[in-house]
Amino acid sequence: MNFRREPNPNRNHPTFCPYCGGEELWPNEETDFAWKCGECLRIYEVKFYGQDAPANAPAPALSTPDALQASLKRSGHTAVLRATGDTGKDEY
């Protein structure tokens, strides 16, 4: 596995207990990564190991106006002129 950045085990903390779903969580002194659930009284560890680098980076996303224009074009509509908000047709 190839990490884009060094792992940070303290970066994320749980929002609910993986056993009972309880939200009353407290750091526990067992280890630096241990959490205690106040509802089911279980103690467990949560570690963040990092993110795997993708084999192929995704293409950058279009801006909202560009995405709208592309969507209109794919649907067979006349694109809206950006400066005026007009379709270029006189519709009365």
C-alpha positions in Angstrom: 0.0 0.0 0.0 1.3 3.4 -1.0 0.5 6.3 1.4 0.1 9.8 0.1 0.9 11.1 3.6 2.1 9.6 6.9 -0.5 7.9 8.9 -2.0 9.9 11.8 -3.7 7.5 14.3 -5.2 10.3 16.3 -6.8 12.1 13.3 -10.2 10.6 13.4 -12.3 9.6 16.5 -15.4 7.4 16.5 -18.8 9.0 16.6 -20.6 5.9 17.7 -19.7 2.5 19.3 -19.2 -0.2 16.7 -20.9 -2.8 19.0 -24.0 -1.1 20.3 -24.2 2.2 18.3 -24.0 4.2 21.5 -22.7 7.8 21.3 -21.4 8.1 24.9 -17.8 7.6 24.1 -14.8 8.5 26.2 -11.0 8.1 25.7 -9.7 5.2 27.8 -6.4 4.9 29.5 -5.7 1.3 28.2 -3.8 2.7 25.2 -3.4 6.0 23.3 -6.1 4.8 20.9 -8.6 3.2 23.3 -12.2 4.4 23.6 -14.8 3.3 26.2 -18.5 3.2 25.4 -20.5 4.4 28.4 -23.5 2.5 27.2 -22.2 -1.1 26.7 -19.0 -0.6 28.7 -16.8 -2.1 25.9 -13.3 -0.7 25.3 -11.9 -0.8 21.8 -9.3 0.9 19.7 -9.7 3.1 16.6 -6.6 3.8 14.4 -6.4 5.7 11.2 -3.8 4.1 8.9 -3.9 6.6 6.0 -5.3 6.7 2.5 -4.2 4.5 -0.3 -3.1 6.5 -3.4 -5.3 5.7 -6.4 -3.7 4.1 -9.4 -5.3 6.7 -11.7 -6.1 10.2 -10.4 -9.6 11.3 -11.3 -10.0 14.1 -13.8 -10.6 17.6 -12.3 -14.3 18.4 -12.0 -15.9 21.0 -14.2 -17.1 24.3 -12.7 -20.8 24.6 -12.1 -21.4 26.8 -15.1 -19.4 24.5 -17.4 -21.2 21.4 -16.0 -24.5 23.1 -16.7 -23.5 24.0 -20.3 -22.3 20.4 -20.9 -25.5 18.9 -19.5 -27.7 21.2 -21.7 -25.6 20.2 -24.7 -25.9 16.5 -24.0 -29.7 16.9 -23.7 -29.9 18.6 -27.0 -30.8 22.0 -25.6 -29.4 25.3 -26.8 -26.8 26.4 -24.2 -27.7 29.5 -22.2 -25.5 32.5 -23.0 -23.5 33.2 -19.8 -23.4 36.9 -20.0 -27.1 37.5 -20.4 -28.9 34.4 -19.2 -30.6 34.4 -22.6 -30.9 31.4 -25.0 -30.3 33.6 -28.0 -33.9 33.2 -29.2 -36.6 35.8 -29.2 -39.5 34.1 -27.4 -42.6 36.2 -27.0 
